[in-house]
Amino acid sequence: MIRRCTEEDIPQVAEIENLSFSRPYPAFVFKKYLRARFLVHEEEGKITGYIIGVKMGSKGIIISLAVHPEYRGKGHGKKLIEELVRIMDAGIIELQVRRSNTEALKFYQSVGFERKGILPAYYGDGEDAVVMFMKKG
Ligand SMILES: CC(C)(COP(=O)(O)OP(=O)(O)OC[C@H]1O[C@@H](n2cnc3c(N)ncnc32)[C@H](O)[C@@H]1OP(=O)(O)O)[C@@H](O)C(=O)NCCC(=O)NCCS
């Protein structure tokens, strides 16, 4: 089931974040996004993944997406991104992903995103970002 994230979900979201990224967002950052488009995937009472999107002007931006390592490859990421795209009132959705994150690059391509370009040394550790976009509708 996909539903909006609530404050009670944040410890599980932060755990997924810690298991998924070498430089995870701290829990307080998630609290700030509770009023954004912040969705979780829940299975048998457990949060298995989350996605955060915001509107910036006429664009939708995906801030973060992660699925718990034990639940990957089961379509939860795809369901989360499809629902976010559905509820995002924007013609174009964009995101940035680390150039070395080949799994995420393949995932985003498989759900319909295209490569737009590179932001050199975008991340704090100097890694490039790949910018990807999707036209809605
Ligand atoms: C990227 C991520 C969110 C994908 O979530 P997921 O639930 O495992 O993905 P899904 O099962 O919905 O996969 C949908 C499609 O994406 C592609 N895909 C997903 N994981 C893939 C991988 N590791 N390698 C290649 N293709 C992959 C497949 O085409 C898949 O379709 P299929 O199952 O029919 O083969 C997940 O791997 C993750 O949390 N990674 C760590 C965090 C991260 O990198 N987030 C993105 C950067 S912001």
The ligand as an SDF file (V2000), in Angstrom:
LIG
                    3D

 48 50  0  0  0  0  0  0  0  0999 V2000
   16.8750    2.3500   -6.9300 C   0  0  0  0  0  0  0  0  0  0  0  0
   15.8470    1.6340   -6.0170 C   0  0  0  0  0  0  0  0  0  0  0  0
   14.9620    2.6920   -5.3530 C   0  0  0  0  0  0  0  0  0  0  0  0
   14.9930    0.6880   -6.8760 C   0  0  0  0  0  0  0  0  0  0  0  0
   13.9320    0.1700   -6.0740 O   0  0  0  0  0  0  0  0  0  0  0  0
   13.3420   -1.3230   -6.2850 P   0  0  0  0  0  0  0  0  0  0  0  0
   12.1030   -1.4220   -5.4780 O   0  0  0  0  0  0  0  0  0  0  0  0
   14.4130   -2.3040   -6.0050 O   0  0  0  0  0  0  0  0  0  0  0  0
   13.0310   -1.3070   -7.8400 O   0  0  0  0  0  0  0  0  0  0  0  0
   11.8430   -2.1140   -8.5810 P   0  0  0  0  0  0  0  0  0  0  0  0
   11.7900   -3.4940   -8.0520 O   0  0  0  0  0  0  0  0  0  0  0  0
   10.5990   -1.3080   -8.5330 O   0  0  0  0  0  0  0  0  0  0  0  0
   12.4160   -2.1490  -10.0690 O   0  0  0  0  0  0  0  0  0  0  0  0
   11.7490   -1.5930  -11.2060 C   0  0  0  0  0  0  0  0  0  0  0  0
   12.6340   -1.7910  -12.4100 C   0  0  0  0  0  0  0  0  0  0  0  0
   13.8570   -1.0520  -12.2650 O   0  0  0  0  0  0  0  0  0  0  0  0
   14.9620   -1.8020  -12.7870 C   0  0  0  0  0  0  0  0  0  0  0  0
   15.9150   -2.0850  -11.7070 N   0  0  0  0  0  0  0  0  0  0  0  0
   15.6650   -2.0220  -10.3540 C   0  0  0  0  0  0  0  0  0  0  0  0
   16.7860   -2.3330   -9.6610 N   0  0  0  0  0  0  0  0  0  0  0  0
   17.7300   -2.5960  -10.5890 C   0  0  0  0  0  0  0  0  0  0  0  0
   19.0960   -2.9970  -10.5000 C   0  0  0  0  0  0  0  0  0  0  0  0
   19.7010   -3.1730   -9.3070 N   0  0  0  0  0  0  0  0  0  0  0  0
   19.7940   -3.2000  -11.6310 N   0  0  0  0  0  0  0  0  0  0  0  0
   19.1980   -3.0300  -12.8410 C   0  0  0  0  0  0  0  0  0  0  0  0
   17.8960   -2.6640  -12.9980 N   0  0  0  0  0  0  0  0  0  0  0  0
   17.1910   -2.4450  -11.8860 C   0  0  0  0  0  0  0  0  0  0  0  0
   14.3970   -3.0730  -13.3620 C   0  0  0  0  0  0  0  0  0  0  0  0
   14.1400   -2.8450  -14.7350 O   0  0  0  0  0  0  0  0  0  0  0  0
   13.0900   -3.2250  -12.6280 C   0  0  0  0  0  0  0  0  0  0  0  0
   12.1230   -3.8830  -13.3830 O   0  0  0  0  0  0  0  0  0  0  0  0
   11.9770   -5.4960  -13.2690 P   0  0  0  0  0  0  0  0  0  0  0  0
   11.7780   -5.7760  -11.8030 O   0  0  0  0  0  0  0  0  0  0  0  0
   10.7980   -5.7560  -14.1060 O   0  0  0  0  0  0  0  0  0  0  0  0
   13.2590   -6.0380  -13.7920 O   0  0  0  0  0  0  0  0  0  0  0  0
   16.5560    0.7790   -4.9240 C   0  0  0  0  0  0  0  0  0  0  0  0
   17.5050   -0.0550   -5.5640 O   0  0  0  0  0  0  0  0  0  0  0  0
   17.2690    1.5740   -3.8390 C   0  0  0  0  0  0  0  0  0  0  0  0
   16.6720    1.9430   -2.8410 O   0  0  0  0  0  0  0  0  0  0  0  0
   18.5840    1.8400   -4.0130 N   0  0  0  0  0  0  0  0  0  0  0  0
   19.3790    2.5710   -3.0190 C   0  0  0  0  0  0  0  0  0  0  0  0
   18.9670    4.0040   -2.9150 C   0  0  0  0  0  0  0  0  0  0  0  0
   19.1210    4.7500   -4.2190 C   0  0  0  0  0  0  0  0  0  0  0  0
   20.0990    4.5830   -4.9550 O   0  0  0  0  0  0  0  0  0  0  0  0
   18.1190    5.6030   -4.5500 N   0  0  0  0  0  0  0  0  0  0  0  0
   18.0980    6.3560   -5.7910 C   0  0  0  0  0  0  0  0  0  0  0  0
   18.9780    7.5270   -5.7750 C   0  0  0  0  0  0  0  0  0  0  0  0
   18.1490    8.9610   -5.1440 S   0  0  0  0  0  0  0  0  0  0  0  0
  1  2  1  0
  2  3  1  0
  2  4  1  0
  2 36  1  0
  4  5  1  0
  5  6  1  0
  6  7  2  0
  6  8  1  0
  6  9  1  0
  9 10  1  0
 10 11  2  0
 10 12  1  0
 10 13  1  0
 13 14  1  0
 14 15  1  0
 15 16  1  0
 15 30  1  0
 16 17  1  0
 17 18  1  0
 17 28  1  0
 18 19  1  0
 18 27  1  0
 19 20  2  0
 20 21  1  0
 21 22  1  0
 21 27  2  0
 22 23  1  0
 22 24  2  0
 24 25  1  0
 25 26  2  0
 26 27  1  0
 28 29  1  0
 28 30  1  0
 30 31  1  0
 31 32  1  0
 32 33  2  0
 32 34  1  0
 32 35  1  0
 36 37  1  0
 36 38  1  0
 38 39  2  0
 38 40  1  0
 40 41  1  0
 41 42  1  0
 42 43  1  0
 43 44  2  0
 43 45  1  0
 45 46  1  0
 46 47  1  0
 47 48  1  0
M  END
$$$$
